[in-house]
Amino acid sequence: MEDNRRKHPRNASYIIGKYKVLEGTFRDVIKNIGAGGLSVRTNRKVAVGQPIMIEFSLFNFDSMMKVNGKIVRRDLA
């Protein structure tokens, strides 16, 4: 059983996001998203604790959302 300590629920998604971290700029899939954060599916090794800037479109491809945050967890496949 999963230990879910999130304040805000996440919704499953399949959104292509372009993100920038210390290791570079990449495109990967946002697999879930909610008011408190999001999860990106990637095989890249990124350091926990570093800043991230991610761009994606939800409804209108003419308008991109830009979100700044911090990497708080990395799950290894």
C-alpha positions, 0 to 999 in steps of 0.5 A, a space after each residue: 500500500 502506498 504511503 500518500 502524505 500529499 496535502 493535495 491530490 494528483 490527477 493522472 496526466 500525459 503532458 509533454 513538459 520541457 524542463 531545465 535543471 542543473 544537468 541540462 534542458 530536457 523534454 519528458 512526460 508529466 505523469 501526474 499533476 495537482 495543486 501541490 506539485 507534479 511528477 515527471 517520468 524520466 530515466 535521467 539522473 537529476 539531483 534531489 534538492 535542486 531547482 527546476 523550471 518546467 514549461 507545459 501547455 494544459 489546454 491551449 498550445 498557444 499558451 505555455 505555463 512556466 512553473 518554478 519548483 524544487 525536486 523533492 524526490 527521485 524514484 529509481 526504476 
